């Protein structure tokens, strides 16, 4: 029986990386804010924020952060090493 090598017992976290979940959540909220900024922007909302479409700009910022988080997770993946179970 051969012993497992490092290549056999290590893999990337992939979708289970916490940065992927954070990127997904921030990205969804960012898209919702962008849609709200484009579709539901009234004059009273603009007066409240000093003639700034804050939903649109906050959504764009959140989408950029989500893209950066996902890029970070792809560029520097977490490598999980598996310890083989001992046989009885």
C-alpha positions in Angstrom: 0.0 0.0 0.0 1.4 3.4 -1.0 1.6 6.3 1.3 -0.3 9.5 0.2 1.9 12.2 -1.2 1.5 15.9 -0.5 -0.2 16.3 -3.9 -2.8 13.6 -3.0 -3.6 15.0 0.4 -3.9 18.8 -0.4 -6.6 20.7 -2.2 -8.0 24.2 -2.5 -10.9 25.3 -0.3 -12.7 26.6 -3.4 -16.4 27.5 -2.8 -15.9 26.8 1.0 -13.5 29.8 1.3 -15.1 32.4 3.6 -14.0 35.1 1.2 -16.2 33.6 -1.5 -19.3 33.9 0.8 -18.4 37.5 1.8 -18.0 38.4 -1.9 -21.3 36.9 -2.8 -23.2 38.6 0.0 -21.6 42.0 -0.6 -22.1 41.6 -4.4 -25.8 40.8 -4.0 -26.4 43.8 -1.7 -24.4 46.0 -4.2 -26.5 44.9 -7.1 -29.7 45.6 -5.1 -28.5 49.1 -4.3 -27.5 49.7 -7.9 -31.0 48.7 -9.1 -32.6 50.8 -6.4 -30.4 53.8 -7.3 -31.3 53.6 -11.0 -35.0 52.7 -10.7 -36.1 54.3 -7.5 -34.5 57.7 -7.2 -36.8 60.7 -6.3 -36.2 64.4 -5.9 -36.8 64.1 -2.1 -34.1 61.4 -1.9 -31.7 63.6 -3.8 -32.4 66.5 -1.4 -31.7 64.4 1.6 -28.2 63.4 0.3 -27.2 66.8 -1.2 -28.0 65.9 -4.9 -26.0 62.6 -4.7 -27.5 59.3 -5.7 -26.1 57.5 -2.7 -27.8 54.1 -3.4 -26.1 54.0 -6.8 -22.6 55.0 -5.5 -22.8 52.8 -2.5 -23.9 49.9 -4.7 -21.0 50.5 -7.1 -18.6 50.6 -4.2 -19.9 47.4 -2.7 -19.7 45.7 -6.1 -16.1 46.7 -6.5 -15.3 45.4 -3.0 -17.0 42.1 -3.9 -14.9 41.8 -7.0 -11.8 42.5 -5.0 -12.7 39.8 -2.4 -13.3 37.2 -5.1 -10.1 38.1 -6.9 -8.2 37.8 -3.6 -9.7 34.3 -3.1 -8.7 33.3 -6.6 -5.2 34.7 -6.5 -4.3 33.4 -3.0 -6.4 30.2 -2.5 -6.4 28.5 0.8 -4.8 25.1 0.6 -6.3 22.5 2.8 -4.2 19.5 3.7 -5.9 16.3 4.6 -4.5 14.0 7.3 -5.2 10.4 6.3 -7.1 8.4 8.9 -5.2 5.8 10.8 -6.3 2.2 10.0 -7.1 -0.1 12.9 
